[in-house]
Amino acid sequence: MVIDNHVHLPARDLETTLQLATTLGIDRMCMFALGNEFDPTQPAPPPARHWASTGAPHHTDAWNPPPERITASNQLVEQLMEEAGGRLDGLCFVNPRYPENALSEIRSRVASGPMQGIKLWISCLASDPMVEPIAALAVELDVPILQHCWNKFGGNLLNESSTRDVADLAAKFPTLKIIAPHLSGHHEEGVLELAPHPNVFLDTSGMLPDSGILEFAIENVGIKRILFGSDAPLRHPGSALARIQGSALSSSQREAILCGNYQRLFKK
């Protein structure tokens, strides 16, 4: 079995997404929204290093969606979960800058609804105190948070978490289960920052395959803390699978990454 832990709302129709997954041998996908699906005209902000000189805004609406767009996006994920006939899990996307909406969405869609966990993006850093009420509720519900993070050589976007921010959150909440995606964007230094925190899991989504980084992660965090993720449709799931299939892993290690660790983490 193959389970893709990291899938965005499909750029095309759900049927095409499911057909591609079937062709590649992906049995199940975990999908989430980012709250900007209903306003594609919003521009992406420039890298953080440019903001002091350009006067770019502290936030743009596309990267800091308001409650009404968050709710609509989560409703769309739930609709697709139902249409997929059991092939989709779902994560509840929330914005910590709107705590009332965030906690309400989690209670209705995770505690009482069909979703399996929580998705946080770049509206604020993982180390920001605004994340703490969400983290506390995730601990109470015993569900994971997929927290976007990246270590960019040119500088992260404003409020885009690095592995250091995730490590800070993990230290504050040692029983909180955190998934830190984009393994190839962590680089070796990021893997080592996350390694001391047994409640942090890595997923293999990200940029083009980086030779040796998966083996380095296994050596330093252990095989039980790594999940397969593609970042589809932003990146082709076939390429994401190739980074697993082309690595120097045993069959039991591949099985752990491709499905076993996910099943244990999400209690499947």
N, C-alpha and C positions, 0 to 999 in steps of 0.2 A: 504493500500500500504506500501511496505517496500523498502527503498532505502539505499544501502550500499555505504557510502561516501568514503571508503578507501580500494581499491582493486589494487593490483600489477598486472603486466602482468601475465597471467596464466602459472603455471608450466607445465600444460598439454594443450591440445588443447582447443580452445574457446568453442567448442560444449559441452565438458565435464563440463567446468566451468558454462555455461549457464544452463545445465541440473541440476547441483547441486543447483544452485540458485533457479530454479523452484521448486525443491523438498522441499527446505526450505521456500518457499514463499517469496523469494527476487525478486522483480519485476524489479529493475533497479540497476546498479552498476556504480560507478565513478572510472575509471581506470587510471593509470599512469605508466610510466616507471621510471627507475633510471639510465639509461645510461650505465649500465653494463651488459645488457642482451646478448651482443655479445661476451663477453670474460669471461665465467664462471670460467676460470682457475685462475683468479686473486685472491690472498688470502685476507681475511679480516684482517685489522690491529688489533693488540692487544689493550686492554684497555689502556687509556691514562696514567694510573698510572705506567705502565711498560716501557714507552718509554724512560725515562731518563736513565734507567739502561741497556736497551737492544739496544739502538741506532736505534730503528725502524724509518723508514722514516717519514718525516713530513706529507706526503700524499702518498697514493697508488692510482694507476690509477683506480682501481675498485671503489674507493670511491670519486674520483675526475675526472670524465670522461671528455674527450676532446670533442670539438664541433662536430666532425664527428660521434661519437658514440651517442651523445645526439640527433642529427638530425635523425639518423637511428632509434633510439628507439621511438621517437615521431611519426615518420612515421608509425611504426608498430602499435602504439596505434590507430592512425587514421584509419589504415586498419581494425583493429578489430572492431572499432566503426561502420564502414560501414557494415562489415559482420554480426554484431549483430542485425541488423534490428531495431535500435532504443532503444535497451536495455542497451546501454553503453553511459555514458558521458565520457569526457576525460579531464585530466589536462595536461598542457604543462610543462614537466620537463626541468629545466634550471640549469646551473652552474654559480653563480655570478662571478666566477673567469674568465669567458669569457664573458664580458659584451656585446660585439658586437653581438656575437651569441645568447646570452640570449634574448636581446631585439628584435632581428630579429625573433627568434622562436616565441616569444609571439605575435608579430605583425602579423605574417603570420598564426599562428595556433589558436590564441584566438581572436584577433581583426578582422581578415579577414577569419578565418577558423572555424572548427567545435568544438573546445575545449572550455570548460567553465571556466577555471581558471588556476592557476599556482601551480607547485609542487617544493618545495625546500627541499634539503636533508642535507647532512653533509659535503659539500665542504668548507663551512665557517659558522660561527655563525650567527644567525639571527640578532644579535646586531652589526655585522660588517658593516662598511660604504659601502662595496661592494654590499650589498643587497639593498641599498637605491634607485638606479635607477630602479630596478625591482619593488620595492614597489611603487614608484611614478607612473610608468606605470600602475600598477594594480589599483591604485586609479583613474587614468585617464579613464581606461576602465571599472571601477566599477565591478571588478571580484575579487574573494577571492584568497588568497595564502594558500595552505596547507603546513605548515612549520613543518617538523619533529622536535620533541623535546622529551626529556626524562630526568628524574632526577635519575641517577643510583647511588646506594649506594657505589659501588666500583669505581666510577669515570667514567665520560662520555668519549667517544672517543674524540680525538683531533678534534676540530671544530664541535662537536656534540652539538647542542643547548639544553639548559635547559629551563625551564619555565621562568627563569629570563631573558634570552636572548629574548624570545618572548615578554615578558612584555616590554622590552626596545624598541623593534621595534614598538609595539603597541602605546607606548607613543610618539615616533617620528612621527608616521603617524596615528593620531586618527581616520581618516576616512577610513583607510585600513582595509578590512575584512580579518582576519587571522583565520585559523583553526589550533588549537594545538592538534595533535592526541595523542593517547596512554594514555587515562585517568588514567588507573591503574598504569602507569609509572610516573605520576605526583606526586602521594601521596597527602596528605592533604595540605602540605606546598606549593606544586606547584599550586594547585587549588586556594589557597588564594593569591598567587602571581599574578594570572591571573584575579581574580575576579574584581579588580578595573577598568579593561579595557573592556568597553562594546563592543568594536570591535573585541574581541577575542572569538572564539567559540571553544568548546572542542569536540573531537570525542571519542567514547567509545572503539576504537581499542586498542590492547596492549596485555599484558600477560594474564595469567589465571585470571578469575574473582576475584576481590578483594571485599569482602563483605563490603557493606556500602559506598564505595567510590562514587558510582553513586548518591546515596541519598545525600551524603555530597556535591557533585558538584551542584546538583539541589538547595539545600538550599543556597549555597553561590554565585552561578553565575546566577541562574534562569533557568527555563526549556527551555526558548527560545534560549539558547546558547549552546545546546548540540545536537550532531548529532550521528546517528548510524554509526559505522565503524567496519569492521571485521579484516582488515589486511590480507585478503586472498591473495594468498594461503599459506602465511607464518603461518597463524593460521586458524583453521577451522571456517567458518562462522556460523556453528551451535552452537559452543561454544559462539561466540560473541552474537548471538541472545539470547542465554540462559541467559546471564547476564542482558539483558533488561527484558525478560519475567519473570525471577526469582526475580526481584527487587520489592520493595513495591511501585509501581506506580499506578496511576489511568489510566483508558483507554485513557483519553485525553493527559496525560503526555506521555504514550507510543506512541501515534500517533504523537505527536510533535517530539519526538526523532527519530522515525523510518522513518518519511517522511516529516512532516510539516515544520520543521526548515530548512531542506535541500531545499525544494521547495521555501521557502521564500528567503534563502541566495543566491541560484542560479537562482532565478527568473523563476522557472519552472511552 
